[in-house]
């Protein structure tokens, strides 16, 4: 690409004529470029390239005559100050007896007119010299310039360094920041006194991170400076987790449609912060359109190339650009510069045309001889050269904010110190082959590059100047804020600093109280695509949009997020659950059937009521133990049945309360043994009824003898012992234990008793069911026996109730969650116990208490006779 550029510049202009060299033995300069410049002779010449004009105008090409030279328009006072700062620094060095003694520095300063072609012409003019011919074809003696300060723009610096780097001509730029220029393989002789864009971009991202601006717009110039800065910015934004809402190019043609498109994108975007990497010359048309369309409410962030540009500091831009933050290169102070600038006078030398152009623009006059000239409707006076600069107030005379000019000052001193170190070399201990030193009378540019790489000095302002291995300067930036001035214009204030430190990296220090915000709230704006997700929610990226655009979805039950912008919710530990706000894990509520629970209170009351009822019936039976109705069918069995029922009621209390190992082991054992004792008593009672009936008939008179009181007790004992053995085996092999169950309801821990062995529990219930079934069948078969002997009807009914309750218990127990499963089991125990108590003992108590006349042997015998 650059070779094409070189060829396109060289061939049409025929700068060197090979034919003339061979014919005359001299090198003829075929043509002079028309360049604006300032000159001063010296023993050693330094070159300089500056943007003294904003635009280059190329005349129309007819292709019939020789093309006219391009010319420059719109004088830049600030850049001319930079050029004069270089002149001041060289004059100061020439007066310094300790730096370059016996050597007088001179300078050739050119205007690049912010155009690559003009900058390249100026650079070629510097390195080729201005002599019309040269007979020294061996290139002895010093080169026309030993080093160049500039170019301030990245694209011309890339082009110039690509060519002059081949000859190792040292170039020290004071304003070119493109990261690509740090490539030592491509640009071996390029240095700069301004940090590269890599540091600037990181500094900007630090500001964005500080204020929480994650959704920003980006505008960049259509040149190497803007393109490389935009690439670095996108990379840093990705690394920091931020997003670019839009990215638009500011083109050099300043097409109104392109500018209107950009302003339309800005207005349509939800981003309130816009970063601009561009020279001020491209920002001017953009801001003109911003004013025209009245685009307010934006937070602008300026790159160092326009952060301190005075062209925007007018009252016209105040409503739109006030509050702008910018990254600016380090401010410095140069003693004596202000007086030097004020004592500048135009010369009559025709080569110093840049100085005359400056004078004409400063005082609105013309050096053309003759009468007053007209410029449109205005009359121009003739310049005398004696006009007083002290009466002016422009950016040229303003030395309060020396930034780029301070970099120029450091660049000149870097070259001077390198040349001074070169001259201090002692023969025999030099750095070059054979320990040779450089010869000042035949100096080669690459020899100066060697010393320039090792430059290390401190300015009078106290700033340390040195270069790293890539030719970059130390990274230090000021953070600027554009604030309203008392005259209605804009004034720039320093509100912070950004340092690049080896130990801690990029460090941002801001005085937030000193920052002016151009918003009604007087606070930093919010510039996010989506507001941060609060704790208790997680981010869900919107499809097709950057990751900064997301929805906040609440965490699911059992999951939390305790920080903002969480991507995934965390699952709570097993025994914890999410709080109502889903921002912390709290211990799960432990649920069990407690005595404080209304359901527990009700069941406990029912249990005690059943126990008291059993005790009351027992008291009644004890008091009437000698009556026929109590003595009938073995009163001992009745008391044993009442005792077992009381145990059934009391075992319910083991099911209520927090499960413990002993309660878990006892509850089912006591329940199983109590019910077997109860059912065994009923079974034996039924068998006694049948035996008594059979003994009342002639063919069964001996039946009752085989089923006397001892046999009855033994039968109950054996039947109960079988259940005791089942419980013992169950408890010894797979004992029930307390268990925290979270499978029923995930948010609650159900504290229950794990049965341990399903087979053991099934055998316990199955044995009870077997005895109950046998009792029911026997009682059913004996239901039609004579009334005076017959309890079978009541036993049949009680067993029917018992079996119905426990048949219904199974599905209800299985389908009931948590503590309700325990409540179902308790209800089954209570219902079956009350069923047995009421069905068997209520009729007898009714006769004993309400109809005592029927509780006589005569009444019973009378019923027997009646039945016969």
N, C-alpha and C positions, 0 to 999 in steps of 0.2 A: 504493500500500500504506500509506504513512505518512499520507496524507490520510484514509484510511478510519479509521486509528487515532485521528487527531485528532478526527474527527467523533464517533467512538464514545465518546470521553472527554468531549467538550464537550456534546453534546446531552443525555445523560441527567442531567448534573450542573447544566446551566443556569448556568454560571459567570457569564455576563454576560446581563443581561436588557435587550434593546433597548427593550422597552416602558417599563421603569422609567427608562431614560435620557431618553426623550422626555417623559415625564410630569414628572419632577422636576429634570431638568437635571443630575443626578448619576449616576455609575456605581456601581451597587450590587454588592458581592460577594455572590453568592447563597448561597455555601456554603463552609465551611472543610473542607479535607481533614484527616483525622486522621493526622498525620505525627509521627514522632519527630524532635526537633530540639534544637539548642543555638544560642543567640543572644547577640550582643553588638552594642550600638548604636554608631554612628559617623557621621562626615560622609559617608563613602562606604562602601557595603556590598558585600562579596564573598560570593557564594554557594558552597556546597559540597555535593556529593553523595557519600555513602559507603555501603559495604555493611556496616552495623553489625549487621545480623541476616542469618542464612543463608537463611531461608525466609519466604515469605509465605503466610498461610492465609486463604483466602476462605470466608466463611460460606456455608452452603447458601442458595440463592435459592428462595423460595416463590412469588414473583411475586404475592403478596397484600399484602405490606407493603413499606415502603421498605427497600431492601437495606442490610444492615449493612456498616460499613467493614471492609476487610481488616485483619489484624493480623500482626505479625512474631514469629518464634520463633527460638531458639538464638542467643544473643548472641555476636558476634565481637569478641573483645578486641583483636585485631590491627588490625582496621579502625577500631575506636574510637580506637586510638592514632593512626591516620592523621588522623582528624578533629581530635583534639587537637593534632596537629602543625601543622595549618592555624591553629588558634587561637593556638598558640605563635608561629608565624611572624608573624601579624598583630600580636600584642602586641610582638614584637621590633621590627617595623617602626615601630610607634607610638612606641617609645622611641628610635629612631634619629633624631638631629637632621639627619642628612645625606640622609635619604630621606623624601620626602613631608613636609617641615616644614609645620606649621600644618594638617595634614590628619590626622584620626583615622579609621583604618579600622575597620569593624565587620564582622561576619560573621553569616550565617544558614546553619547546617549541617543537612542533612537525611539521613535514613536511607532508602535505596532498597530495602532488604530483598531484594536480588538478584532483583528482579522489574521487568520493563519498565513495567507499569502504575504501580507505586509510584514508579519513577524519573521517569516523565513527570509524575505529579501533583506531585512535589516540584519539578521544573523549572518547571512552570507557576506554582506558588506563589511561586517565587523571582522570576520576571520580572513577575508581576502584582501582587506585594506582598501584605501581610497586612491593610492597612486595609480596613474594612468598606465604606467609600464614598469616592468622590473626585469633587469638583466641578470639578477642573481637566481639562476635556475637551480642552484644547490640548496636553496632555502636556508642559508646561514643567517645568523643574527636572530634577534628576538622576533616572535610573531607579531602581527599587527595588534592583537590583543592577547593578553595572557590568561584572561578569564572573563566571564560574562555574568553580570547580575541580571537575573530575569530568566525567562519570561514570566510575568505574573499569572498567566493562564496555563491550564494543564495541557490542552491540546497543542498549542504552539511549542510548549516545553517538550512534549513527547516527540514532535516532529524534529525539532532542532537537536535534541539530545540523541536521537537516532542517527543523525548524520555526524554531528560534531563529536559524538561519543566514539566514533570510529577513530578519530584522531586524538582522543583523550583530552579534548579542550574542556577545562573545568567550567561548569555552569552552576551557579548558586542562585536558586529561585527564592524570592521572598514571598511568593503568594500561590505557587502551583501546589495543589494538595492531593492530586490524584494518587491513589494507593499504588497504581501500576508503576509509578516512577520509583518505587522502592526496589524494583527488580534490578539488582546489580549486574546481571548478565546482559540485559538489554541496554541499561543506561549506566555504564561503568564510571562516568565522570560527572554524574548529576548529584548535586547537594541541594539542600533547602534549609532555610531558617524558620520555616513554618511547619508544624506537624502535618502529617498526611491525613487524608480523609478517614483512614481507618480509626484514628484517634478521635477525629471530629464526630464521626458517626456514633462511636461508643459513648461519647460525651452527650450527644443528643438523646440516645436511648436511656442514659442515666436520668436525664431530666424527665423523659416520658414516664419512666418507672417511678420516679419520685412523686409525681403528681397523679399517678394512676391512670394515665392516658393510654389506653390499650387499643384504641380505634382511631387511626390518624390517616390523613391524606398526604400524598407525596407529589411534589412537582419538582422536576429537574431539567436542567438545560440539555440541549441536544449536542453535547460535546463530551469529550473524555472525562472532564471534571464531573459533570452531572451524571453520566451513565455509570461510571465506576462508583461514584458515591451512592447512587441508587441501588446498585448491586450489593454493596456492603451494607446499606441500610436494611434491605430486605433480609439479608442473612442474619444481621444482629436482631432484627425484630422477631424472626423465627426462633432464635436461640433464647430470647427473653420471654417468649410466649405471647407477644403482641401481634397485632394484625394491621395491614395496610388496607384502608377502605378503598382507595383509588390511587392510581399512579399515572400521571400525565406528563407529557414532554413539552417543554417550552422551546419552540423552534426559533431559529435565528432569522427566519423571514418575517417574523412578527405579523403573520397573517391574521387579520381581524376575525375571520371565522374560527381559526384555531383558538384564539384567545377567548372568544365567546363560548366555544365548546367547553373550555376548561372552567370558566366561571359557572357555566350551567351544571357541570359535574359537581363543583363545590357546593352549589346551592341545593342540589338534589341529595347530596350525601348526608348521612346522620353524624359524620365525624365533625367535631368542632375544632379540631387542631389540624393545621396544615403546615407541613415542613417543606421548605423550598431550598433546594440546592441549585443555585444559578448565579451567574454574574448579575450585577445590578442592572446592566443594560437590557437584559431580557425580562427583568422583574418590573421595570417601569411600565411597559405596555399592559402588563397584567393588572397592575394596581390602578392604572387609568381606567380599565374596564370595571374593576371592583368599585371604584368611585362612581362610575357612570350607572352601574346597576344597583348601587346602594347596598352592597353586601356587607352587613355588619354581624356582630356576634361570633366572629371567628377569632381563634387564637393562632396567630402566625408565629412560626419559629424559623428564624433566618440563619442560614449558613454564614460562615465567616466572610464569604465573598460579598455580601450585601448587608451584614448585620450592623455595620457602622457607616454605611453609605449616607451622606448628607442629603442626597437628592430627594429622599422621602421625608425629610424632617420639616415639612411645611404644614401650615394650618389646614391645607386642603386634604391631606392624608390623615390628619389627627383622629377623626371619628372612626377610621377604619383600621389604622395601624397602631394606635396607642395600645400599650400593653404587650406589644410584640417582644418575645424573648429571642435572643440571638446568641450564637457562639462566636466570640471574637478572639482573635489572637492577642497575645499578651501585650498590654499597654506598657510603653516605656517613656522615658524622658531623655531628651538630647539637649544638653546645655549649649547655648549659643546658636541653636538652629533658627530660632525666631528672628534674631537680629540679622542673621545671614540672609534669610528669606526677604526681609524688608529692605536690605541694601542691594538687592539685585537690580541690575540695569541692563537694558538691551544694548547689543553691540552692533557695529556696522558690518561685521563679518557676514558674508552671505550664507555661510554654512550654518550659522546659528539661527536658522529660520524658526525653530521651535520657540525660542525666547521672544522673538518678535510677534509670533502668533499669540503667545500668552499675554503679552503687553496689550495687544489690540483687543483681546477679549476681556481683559481686566478693566481697561479704561474706555472701551467703546470707541476707540479712535483708529486711525490707519496711518501707516508709515509711507503711504503713497504720496509723492510730492505734488504740489499744485494746490488749487483752491479746495475748499471743503467739498467732500464727496457725499453723494446721497446713497442711502441704502433703503430702497423703497421710499417710504415717506419721511424717514428719519435722516437727519444730517449728521455725518461723521466728521469729527475734527481730525486734524493731522496730529499724529503722535510726536511729541518732542523728545521722549526718552527720559524726561526729567519729572514725570508725574510721581506723586508721592504715594508709595504703597502703604504707609502708615494710616492713610485715610480710608483704606479698604477693610472690609470685613467679610472674608470668604473662607472657604475650606483650605485655601492655599496658606493663609496666614494663621490659621487655627492650629496650634500645636498642643492643645489640651488632651487630645486623644490620639497619640502617636502609636499606631499599631503596625500597619503595613510599612509605614515609613521607618519605624524602629527595626523591622525585619531587614529593610534595605540597609540600614546603618550596620546591623550585625553582619550582613552578607559581605559588605565592603571590608569590614574589619577582619572577617574570616579569611578573605583572600590576602589581605595585607599581612596578617600574622603568618599565614602559610608561606608567603614570599619572604618574610623576615626570617622564619625558621630555615628556609632554604639557603638564605645568604649566610646564616650562622654556621653552616656546615664546615667542618674542618677536613681538609684534604687527607685522604687515607683512612678516614672513619665515616665515610659517607654511606648512604643506604643503597646505592646503586651498584651495579656489577663492578667488581674490582675495588670496592669500597670508595668509589668515586663520588664526588659531589657534583651538583648541577652548576653549569657555567651561566652566569647571569647575562653574558654577552651572546650566548647561543642557547637560550633557554627553550626547553621543550615543554609543551603543555602537560604531558603526562607526568613530568617530574614535579610539577606543582600539585597535581592531583594527589601524589603520595603524601605530601606535607599537609594538604588540606584535610585529608582523612584523619590526621592526628591533631588537628587544631584543638586547643583547649585554653580558653581565656575567659575573663570576666569583664563585662562592660562597666562603665562608670556608674550606671544605674544599678549595678549589682547582680545582673543576670549572667548565669553561666552559659557559655556557648561551646558546644562540641557536637560531633556527629557520631551516630552509631554506625554499625557496619554497612547499613543500607543508605547512608548519607542523610538520614532523617535527624531532625532536631528533637530536643526534649519536648514532650507533649505537655503544654500548659495553656489553658484557655480561660478567658474571662467570660462570665455569663452576663449578658447585657439585657436591659429592660428599657423599652421606649416609653417615656412618660411625658405628660403634658407640661409644657413650659409656661411661664407667666405671660409670654407674648403670644400665646395661642399656637405655637409651633410644637415640635417634638424635640425632646432632649434625651440623650442616652445616659443611663446610669449603670454602673457596675454593681450587680447584686449577688455575685457569687464567683466561684472559681472551680475549675476542674483540673485535677492533677493526675498524671499517670505515674504511679509508684510501683517499683519492682515488687515490694512485699505485699501490698494490699490491692494493686491494680488501680482501676479508675476510681478516684475519690471525688465526689461532688459535695461542695459546701455552698449552701444558699442562705441568704438573709431574706426569709420569706416576708418579713414585715416591711421590707423596703421595696417589694415588688408591687407595681401598679397593675391592676386587672381592669380591663375595659369592659366590665359587665356590671349590670345593676346590682348584683350581690356583692361586688367588690371581692369576690373570691375566685379561686381557680375554677374553670368550667369543667363539666363532666364530659368526657369524650370516650364513650364506650359503646360498642355495638349492643351489648346486653349488660344490664346491671349485674353485679356480682351475686352469685347464689349464696344466700345466707346459710348458716349451719342448719342442718336438718334437711337439706336438699342436695341434689347433685346436678352437674351440668350434662345436658344432652345437646350435642351439636346439631344445628339445623342443617338439613340436607342441602348440599350445593353451596354453602356459605363457609367463610373461614371459621376457624375454631373459636374465634372471639365472639361469634354470633351463636348463641345457644339459648335453650330454655332451661328453666330451673324446675326439676321434677322432685317431688317429695320422696324421701327415702321410704322404702317399704317397711312394714311392721317388722320389728326385730333388727333393723339396721339403722345406723346413725351416721352423721357427718358432723364433726365438731370444728370444722374450719370452713372458711369461705371458698367458693369455687372448687369444691371437691368433685373429682371426676367419678369416683366410685364410692358408694356408701359402704361402711364397715359393718360386718355382721357382729352382733353382740355375743359375748360368751354364753355358754349353755344356761347358766343360772341367772343371766341378766336379760333385760328387755329394754327396748327403746323408750325414752321419755315421750310425753305427748308432743313435744317440739322436735323430736327425733335428733336432738343435739347431744345426748349423752345416754350411756347405758346405766340403767338403774336396776337394782336387784328385783327379780321377778316376785310378784305377790305369791306367797306360799298359801295354798288353799287346802284346808282339811275341815272335817266336820267338828267344829269346836263347840264348847259349852256356851260361848258367847253368841254364837250364830243363832238366829231365830229358829232355823230348822233344828239345830241341835237342842235348843231349849225345849222345843215342842216334843221331840222324841224322848228327851230325858224325862220330861213331865209324864209322858205316856208310860215310860218304863217304871217310874216310881208309882204311878197310879196302878199299874198292873201288879207290882210287888205288894202294894198296900191292899189291893183287892184280894190277893192270895192270902195275905196275913189275916184279913178280916174274915174270909171264908174259913180259914183254919181255926180262928177263934170261935166262930159260930159252931163249927163242927166239934171243936173241943168241948164247948159248953153243952152241946146236945149229943155228946158222944154215946150216951146210953139209949138214945131214941132209936126206934126200929129203922128209920130211913137212913141214919148214919151207919148203923151196924150192918145193914144189908150189904151183901157182896163184899165183905171184908173192909172194915173201916181203915185198917192199916194201909191198904192200897190207896185209899182216898187221901190220907195224909201224905203218903209218899208222892202221889201225883201232884198235890198242892206244893210240896217242897220243890219238886222238879220244875213246876211252872214258875215258882218264884225265882229259881236259878235262871230260867229262860229269860224272864224279865230283867234280871240284874245283869246278865251277860251283855245286854245292850250297852251298858255303860262302858264296857271295854272297847266298843266300836267308836265312841265319841272321844274327842280330844286328839292332841298331836300324837301320831303314831310313834311308839317306842318299841324296842325289841321285845320286851316282856309282854306288852299289850298285844303286839302282833302275834306272838306265840300263843297267848292265852285265849284271845277272843274266839278263834274258830274251834279251839280244843274245848273250851268251856261251853260254847254254843253246841257243838256236836254231842258232847257227853250229856249235857242237860236235856237236849231233845230226845236222845236215845233213852235216857232214864224216864222221861215223860211218856214217850211212845211205848216203851216196854211196860210201864205201869198200866197204860190203857190196854195193851195187848193181853196182859195177864188178867186184867179186870174182865175183858171180853171172854177170855177163856174160862174164867170163874163162872160167869153167867151161864155159859154153855154147859159147864160141868154140873152146876146146880140144877139146871133144867133136866139134864140127863139122869141125875141121881134121883129126881122126883118120880121117875118112871120105873116100873119094876125091872125092866131089862138093863137099867143103868145105875142100880143102887150103889155099886162100888166105885163109880167114877170119881166121886168127890174125895174118896180116900187117897187116890193117886195124885190128887192135885190139892193138897192141903196147904197150910200157911208156909211151911218150910219149903215145899216145892215152888211156891209162888215167889218167895224171896230169892231162891236159888236161880230161878228163871230170869228174874230181873237183873240179878248180879251177873249172870253169864252174858246176857244180851248187852249189858252196859260194858262189861269187860272187853267184849269184842271191839267196841268203839274206842275204848281206852287204848287198846293195842294199836288200832289204826292210827290214832293221834300220836302215839309214842313213836311209831315207825316214821310217820310223816315229819314230826318235829326233829327227829334225830338225823334224818337223811336230807331233807330239803325244807328247813324251817322257814316260815314266813318272816320277812324282815322289812323294816321301814324302807320306802323307796320314793324318790322324788321323780315323779312322772311329768314330762312336759309334752307328751304326745297328744293328749286330749285337746288342750288349748295352749298354743305356743307361747302366749304371753303370761301364762300362769303355771306355776309348779304345783302339781297336785301331790300332796304328801299322803301317801297311802301305804298300805301293807301289801307287799308282793306275796302272793300265796306260796311262792317257792316251787311247789310241785302241783301241777294240775291234776295228776293222777291221785295224789293224796287227798286233795280237796274233793275230787269227784267221788272217791271211795267214801269219804265222810258223808257227803250228801246222799250218795247212792244207798248207803246202809240205812240212813234215816228214812229215805223213800221206801226201801224194802219193808222195813218194820211198819211204816204207815200204811202201805198197801195191804199187807197181811192183816193188820188190825181192821182196816176198812172192809176187807172181804169177810172176815169173821163176824164183824158187827152187822154187816149187811145180811148175812145168812141167818143171824139170830134176831132179826128185827121183829119177827112175828111171834116171839115167845110170850108167855103170859106176863101181864103187866106187873104183877107183884114181884117177879124176879127180874124184870126186863130193864136194863140200862142200855141195851143194844141200840135202841132207836137214837138215844142221845149221843152215844159213841159213834154211830154211823154218821150222824150229822156233823159231829166235831171233826171226824176224819175227812168228811167231804170238804169241809171248810179248809182243813189243813192242806189237803192235797191240791185244792184249787189255788190256794195262796202260793204254794211252792212251785206249782206248774207255771203260774203267771210270773213268778219271780225270775225264772231263767232268762226269758227274752228282755224283761225290763232291766235286769242287772247288766246284761251284755250291752245294751244300748244306752245305758246311763253313763255320762262322763263324770270323772272326778269324784267329788264328795257325794254326788247324788247316787253313785253306785253303792256307797256305804249306806246312804239313807234308804235305798231300796231294800238292802239286806236287813237293815234294822226294822223297817216297816213289815217285811215278811215275818220276821221273828215275832214282832209285837202282834201282828194280825193273827198269825197262827196260834200264838199263846192265848190271846184274848178269845179266839174262837173255841179253843179247848176249854178254857175256864168257864166261859158263858154256857157253852153247849152241855157240858157235863154237870156243872155245879149250880147253875142258875135255877133249874127246876127244883133241886133239893132245897136250896135256900128259900125259894118261894114257898114251899110247903112248910118248912121249919118256922119261918118268920111270919107268914101271912095266913097259913092254914094249919095251925098246930093240931086241929082235930083230925087231920088226915095222917098225922105222924104217930099212928098207933098201930099196934099189932092187929087189933080187931079190924081197923079200917083196911089194912093190907090184906088180912085173911078174908075180909068181906069181899074184896075185889076178886080174890082168888076163887071164892065160892061162886060169885056171880059169873066169873069167866067159865067155870065148869058147867 
